[in-house]
Amino acid sequence: MLAFLPSPATNGFHLGPVFVHAYGLAYVVAVAAAIALTTRRWERRGGERDLVHEVALWGFPAGLIGGRLYHLATSWNEVPHHWWGPFAIWKGGLGIWGGIAGGTLAGLWVLRRRHADTVAFMDAAAPGILVAQAIGRVGNYFNQELFGGPTSLPWGLEIDTAHRPAGFERFATFHPTFLYELLWNLALAAVLVWLGRRRRIQAPGLFALYVAGYSLARIGEELLRVDPAHHLFGLRLNFYVASALCLAGLGWFARIQRLKLPWRGVGSRPAALLAAGGITAAMCGCGHRTTSDRATDAASRGGDQPRGPTARIAPARANGAGIGLRRT
């Protein structure tokens, strides 16, 4: 019997007359987890929990606005062609890069108004942000979105026919790239907590490592994903964004720690951990052809059926899965 990860039968549940979308619920849990973890870390530094709540009160809506603006700027062709199109977040479209930028800027504004230790707060918040992003990715599983190319690996994700991208309709199991990111985010959060306790990291060094580490994972993820996206020189636009932010984060960390070289001094172990993780992420698809090759082969075969686990056609489910907010 072939092994694979099944897709959920529905993307939410009914609570009386109200249908609760799993993606929205995941966002609520994610925000609560980030607040709880950041509060604990901030209080250990002698801070007050009210400041964490105020930052979250402003940062969360600012993140939603920033995420939507980023989506409008980079995926304008996916916006409904109506006057209300730019506001139709219920039809999908929240860019993670814009969300991080919007939430961070709003948080910094609150911290400056309160004359708080901004850099210390950034380090306290970094692991919580990663945990929130990991929990948010659970919603992508219920929406059957943001997956990679076809794979025969035992953890390949079954995707219903209605959610498969053009050119990949004949394949049934795909790389669960959102799961890769979820696991990476949790692991990176644990590393940042460990570094904060066991190593002398000059603030906001942990936040800089968060920027670099998360972006490093996205580089590998963007090389695997096959959902529609704008491309430059054959690569997805977010690949370049992630690459630039990864380099910027590493450079920022080096400057914070006053390193002459990025592989020497205090920051050598964090840099080595990121490098090792990046190599691991890059090898996730080792031994598999590129997704463009698979799509070309699928189109050229015509009536031929592909072989292996990816040839199994999953039964379609008329449940409306995939409707709701989507994060890119």
Secondary structure, DSSP 8 states (H G I E B T S, - for coil): ----B---S-SEEEETTEEEEHHHHHHHHHHHHHHHHHHHHHHHTT--HHHHHHHHHHHHHHHHHHHHHHHHHH-GGGS-SSTTGGG-GGGS-B-HHHHHHHHHHHHHHHHHHTT--HHHHHHHHHHHHHHHHHHHHHHHHHHT-S-BSB--STT-EE--GGGS-TT-TT--EE--HHHHHHHHHHHHHHHHHHHHHHS---TTHHHHHHHHHHHHHHHHHHHHB-S---EETTEEHHHHHHHHHHHHHHHHHHHHTT-SSTTSGGGHHHHHHHHHHHHHHHTTTTTS--HHHHHHHHHHHTT----SGGG-------S-TT-S--B-
